[in-house]
């Protein structure tokens, strides 16, 4: 059974459609959980998906707002950081061999 971290819980009363309660009950049996546990998990997933959607939209809005000079600068920075990362040794390993870049 998946449990959320120990956080303060509030008891609430909800009025739900019978078909939705049947889905909750079916999922609770399958997970060997409670209605509360299933509904909490569903709500957490929905909230997380909502935040992810908002972040994706904010990111898209940001990139749509960039001027050509901003985009060129971002691309140059991206290439430089990518090249630099190839020369970094991780976990005490020797750095990878340097490949000759395009000219």
N, C-alpha and C positions, 0 to 999 in steps of 0.2 A: 504494500500500500504506500503510495507517495504521500508524504506529509509536508506541509509547509512549515517553515521555521516557527518556533514557539513565539507567537506574537499575541498581543491582547485580542481577544475575540469579543464580538458583540452579538447578541441574540437579536435577530430580526424576523419579521413575519412577512412573507411574500405571497401574493396571489398569482398563481401560474395556470396556464392552460393545461388541461388533463393530458394532452399528448406530450407536452414538454415534461411533465412530471414522470410520465412513463419512460421517456428517454433518460431522464436523470436516474430513475430507479434501475433501469437496465444497465446503465454504465456503472452505477454503484455496485450492483451484483457482480458484474464482470471484474471490477477492480477490487472487490471485497472492501468497499469503502462505505461511507455514509452519504446521504443526500447532501449534507452540508459540505462534505469534503469534495464531492463531485462538482457542485455548483461553485464552490470557491475556486477550484482549479479551472473550470470553464471561464469564470470571470477574470481570473488572472491572465489566462491566455488571450482573452479578448482585449483586455487593457493593454497588454504587451503589444499585440498586433496593431492596436490603435496608435500607440506611441511610435511604433516602427513606421506606420503609414505617414504620420505627421512629420517624422524625421526625413523620410524619403521625399515628401513634397517640399519641405523646406530646402533640402539639398538641390532638388531640381530647380526650384525658384532661384536659388543662389546662382547656379550655373547658367540659367537663362539670362540672368542680369549682368553677366560678365561682358566686358568690352573685349575687342580683339586683342588689344595689348595685354590685358589681364590673362587671357587664354594662352597667348604665346609665352608669357612669363611662367605660368603654371606648368606648361609643357617642358620648358627648359629646366625648371626646378625638378620636375618629375624625372627627367632623363638623368640629371646630375645625381640625384639621390639614388636612383636605381643603379647607376654605375658605381657609386661609392659603396653601396650595400654589397656588391659582388666582391669587394676587397676586404670585407670584414670577416674575421675568424670568430666563429661561435663555438662555445663549449671547448675552448682550448684546442681547437683544431687549427691546422695551418690554413692560411687563406687560400681560396681557390686560385688556380692559375689565371692570370689576366689575359683576356682575349683582346685581340686588337679590334678596336671599334671601327665603325664606318667613318670614312672621311669625306 
